[in-house]
Amino acid sequence: MHWTDRIRQVKIGLVIVAVVIAVASLVVSNILTHDLSVEEQHKMEVWAEAMRSLNTADDATDLNLVLKVIDENHTIPVVVMDKEGEAQFFRNVEMDAQKTYEDSLKEAAAIGRRMKQAGQHIRLQLEELGPGEYIDVCYDESLMLKRLQTYPFVQLGVVMIFVVVAIFALLTSKKAEQNKVWVGLSKETAHQLGTPISSLMAWTEILKENYPDDDLIPEMDKDVKRLQLIADRFSKIGSLPEPVPSSLNEVMDHVIDYMDRRTSKKVQMIKDFPDHDIIVKINASLFEWVIENLSKNAVDAMGDDAGQITLHVEETTTHAIIEVSDTGKGIKKKDISNVFRPGFTTKKRGWGLGLSLAKRIIEEYHHGRIFVKSSELGIGTTFRIELRK
């Protein structure tokens, strides 16, 4: 199974587990909340009956039992109000200790009215005390019940954080593993190229001695040195080469010179540089490879058609700007976000590593930015690089 498919399945699995846990937690919590709410309501009915007994007590009433029932309520907020809406008694209701008892009763009355409006009250008719006499026992949910109601949402938040952290860890490990693969592949390529390049360099020197007047041998020598430069670039992938102040104009000129001699005459290389040198800290060898890669992609985008590749350089007060534009087939909008992803390619041949390595060279080694500035099907594409000066 491909690593990407495995990661996708793991992410889907984590999301499903999170949803199951959240739903189960909500269902269980809802059942517990309902049961506890019913139990509290029954307790308040018993408590209300105790209040009735207290208000209509006679010599035969067991006040010890009544007071015990009333005193055992340590969690449910209660306000007892008369028919005029005045608070007569309250319990488990938070009050400012600095307030007088009369002020506390007024505040308790306001709280009791809110409880009553919410439908949480029991009316006790006290006909024994006179016609139309009654009290309202107003109550609210206990602190424990309120906490239980919010618990599933807290748990859901914890589960979601776990899922996000787990997915982030998976993506990080995936990226780290991919980086190891690309670095290992690059260094192994450089190692494998080393022996034949050394042999070619030796044979070139022999040819120079035997055929000093042959015009093709210097060209062969240039290509061999080019191979050596490519191997050197691959060997630096994975390490942190030290950038040094370099002329951006000269580096770009080297790329144009190299590409112009190896590109179809149908493709015109256009240079758009300022008159003055732009000096930036770069590793010239690796940076040239990035521009070459963008230029080669531009050539591939034009196929066998005639076209132009424009290399534009400018500077601001803080950045050096490099843009590589072509008049090729363009990139589909849905593919723009994937062009720097390792393995992504629209070509029939190739591994899709060029732009991925270019992004790594620019962002990790040069602390710059590289992105698709614009692209339109049938018109062309512009890649933009921004480097701090």
N, C-alpha and C positions, 0 to 999 in steps of 0.2 A: 504493500500500500504506500502511495506517495505521502511524503511528510506533510505536505499542505492539506491533503485529504484527512490525514490522521488528526491534525490540529483542528480542522473544521469540525470533525466528529466529536473531539474532546470538548470544544467550546459549546457545541449543541447539547452535549451530555450535561455539562455544568449548568447551562441555562435551564434544562429540563429538571435537573435535581433541585435547583433553586426555586423553580415554580412549584414543584411538588411540595417542598418544605414549606414554602410560603402559604400555599393553599391549605395544607394539613394544619399548619399553625393557626391560620385564621379560623378553620372549622372547629378545631379543638378549643381554641380560646373562646369562640362564640358560644359553644356548648357550656363551657365552664362559666362564662359570664352570665348566660341565661339562668343556669342553675343557681348561681350565687345571688342573682337579682331576685329570683323567686324566693330563695331562703330569707333574704333581707326583708322582703315584703311580708313574709309570714312573721318574722320577728317583730316588725313594726305593728302588725295587727295585734300580736300578743302585748306589745308595749302599750298600744293604744287602749286595750282593755284594762291594763294595769292603771293607766291614767284615769279611765272611767271609774274604776273602783276607788281610786284615791279621791276623786272629786265627789263621789257619792257615798263615801265611807260612813258606816254607822258602827255601833258598838260590836256588832258581830263580824265586821270585816277584819281579816288577818292582814294588818298593815305591814308586818314584817315581810310577808311574801310579796306584797305589792311593791314595796320599796326595793326589795332585792331584784325583782324583774326590771324596775326602772334603772337601778344603779348598774346592772350588768351590761347595759348598752354603752360600749366604749369606742365604737367605730362609726356608727351611723349618725350623721348630723340631723338633729331634730329641733323644731320650733313649735311650741304649742301656742295657738292664738285663739282669742275669744271671738264672739260673733261680731264685735266692733273692729276686728282686725288688729287688735293690740296683742303684742307678745306677752304671754304670761310666764313662759318658761322656755329655756333653750339648753341644748346639750350637744357637745362635740362640735360646736361652731366656733371657729377661730375669731377672737375679738382682741382689740388693742387693750393691753393691760392698763394703759393710762386712762382709759375711758371710765366714766362713772357707771354704776349699775343701770341708771335710767337711760343713759346714752346707749349702753349696750343693748337694752331692751328695744330701743328704737331701731337700731341697726338690725337686730334679730328679726324685728317685724318686717323690715324691707326684704330680708333674706327669705323669710317665711312666705311672703307674697309671691316671690319669684318661684319658690318650690310649688306653691299652690297653682300658679299659672301653668307650670309644667305638668300638672296633673298628679303630682306626688304628694297626696294628702289623704287623710282618713278623717271623716266627720263623725263626731260622737255626739249623739243626741242625749241631752241631760235633762229629761222631763222631770226627774226627781227634784231638780233645783228650781223648776218653774217652767211654764209653757214657752216653747220656742228656744229654750236655752240649749246651746251646743258649744263645742270647742273643735277646732281643726288641728289635727296632729300632722304637721308638714315635715317631710323628711327628704333627704337627698341620698344619692349613692355614696357608699363608704369609700374612703381613700383606697382601700384594697381593690374594690371593684373597678374604680377608675384606672388604677395602674394596670389591672388585668386587661382592660379594654385597649390600652395603648401598647401593651406588651407585644402583640403580633407585629405591629408596625416597626417597633424597635428591632425585633428579630428579623423582619424582612429586610431592614436596612443593613443589618449585620451580614445577612446572607448575600445581599447584593454586593457589599464591599468585598466579601470573600471571593465571589465569582469574578469581580473586576480584577482583584489582585492575582487570582489564579490564571486568568486569561493573559494578563500582562506578563506574568512569569513564563507562561508557555511561549508567548510571542518573543520574549527576550531570549529564552533558551533556543528558540528556532533561529533567531537572527545570529546568535553567537555560534551556533552550529554551522550555519551557512557561511559565516565569516571564516571559520576555520577551514571549511572546504575550499573557499575561493583562495585563501592565503596559501593553503597547502598546494592547490593546483598551480598557482602562479609560481611558487618557488620551485616546484618540481619541473614545470615547463622551462624555467630559467636554467635549472641544473641539466636537463636533458639537451638543451640547445648549446650548452657550453662546449662540449667535446667536438661536435661537428663544426662549430664556428671557429674554434682554435685550429682545427685541421684546414678549413678553408682559408684562414689567414696565412697559414704556412704555405699552402699551395699558391696563393696569390703572390707571395714574395718570390717564390721560385719562378713563377711565370714572368714577373717583372724583370728578373735577372736574365731569363732566356729570351724574352721578347720585349726588350726595352722600348721599342718604337710602336708597339701595338696600342691603338687608341681605346680598345675595348677593355683592356686590363684595368685602367684607373676607374672605369665605371663599375667593373666587378668589385674592385676594392671598396668603392663607396657602398655598394649593396651589402658586402660582408660587414663593414663597420656599422651599417644600419641594423643588421641582425644582432650585432653585439649590443647596440644601444637598446634594442627591444628586449633582449635577454636581461640587460641591466635594469630596465624598468620593471619587468616581472619580478626580479629578485627583491625589489624594494617594497613590493606589496606586502603589507603586514607589519612593516617597520615604520618608524617615524623619521623620515629624512628631514634634515634641517633646512628650512627655506632660507635663501640668501637674497639680498637685493639684486634684482635683475631688470634688464630693459625689456618691457613687455613688447615693444615694437620689434626688437630683434627676434624674440622668441616666435612671434607671429609670422615674421618674415621667413624664418626657417621652415615653418609649417607650410606656408604658401609655396615656397620654392620646392619643397618635397612633393606636395600634392600636385602642383602644376605639371611636374615632369612625369607623373604617374597617372594622370587623369585624361580621359578622352578630350580631344580638342573641341568637342561639342560643349563641354562644360567650361565656363569662363569664371576664373577666380578674381574677385574684385576686392581690392584692399581699400578700406576706409579708416585711415589712421590720422591722428593729429600730427602736426609738423614737429612737435617736440617729443622727446622721450618720456615715457611713463615708467617710473621705477616702482616696482612692487617686490615684496618678499615672496618668492616662489621657489619650488624645486623645478628648474627649467625642464629637465628631462621628463618628469611626470606630467608637468603642465602641457608640454608639447604633445604628449600622448593623448591628453584629453581633447585638445583642439583637433588633432588628427582624427580621432575617433568621431567627433561631431562632423568633421568634413567628409569622412568616408560614408557616414550615414546619409549625409546630404547627397552625395554622389549616387548612392544606392536608391535614394528616394526619387531621383530623376530617371533612373533606368537608362534606356538607350536614347532618351530624348535630349535635346539641347537645353541648356539652362544656365543659371548663374548661382554661384556661392559667394555671398558677401560676408567678409570678416570685418566687423566694425569694432573699433576701440575708442573709448572716451574715458574721461575721468571727472569725478566730482571732488568736492573738498575732502570727502572721507573714503571714497571708493574708486576702484578702477572697474570699468564696465567692458565686458567682451560679449559681442553677439555674433552668432553664426547663423546666417539665414540662407535658405535655399528656395528654389522655385519648383520643388518637387511635388509629389502627390499629396503631401500633408498627412496629418495623424487624425484618426477618428476621435471624437470627443470622449468616448467611453474608454479609449486606450491611453489618453494623456496622463491620467493618474498612475498608470502602470508602467510607463516607459523606463523608469529607473529601477523597477523590481527585478531582482536576479531571475534569469530564466525566461523573461518575457521578450518575445521577438515576433515580428510580423514577416520575417524573411523565411524562405524555404530552407536556408542553410544558416548555421550559426547557433551559438549557445545562449545568446541574449545576456551576455555578461558585460559588454562594452560600456553601456550607459551606467550600469550599476557600479562598475569600477570607477568610471569618471566621477560619479557622484561622491564616492568615497574619497577619491583623491582631492576633490575640491572642498568637501565639507570637513573631513577629518584631518587631512594633512595641511590644508591651507585656510581652514576656518572661514570659508566663503559660502556662497550659495550658487546652485545651478538649477535651472528650471526651464520649462517650456513657456516662453513669453507669449507666443501666439502660434496658432496652426489652423489652417483652413484647407479642406479637401480641394485638390486641384490647383491650389495657389501656392502653398509652401508652408514652411515651418521656420520659426526663429527660436533658437536656444540662447539663454542669457546666463552669463556668469558674473557674479559680483564679488570682488575681492577687496578687503580692507587695505588701505594704503599704510 
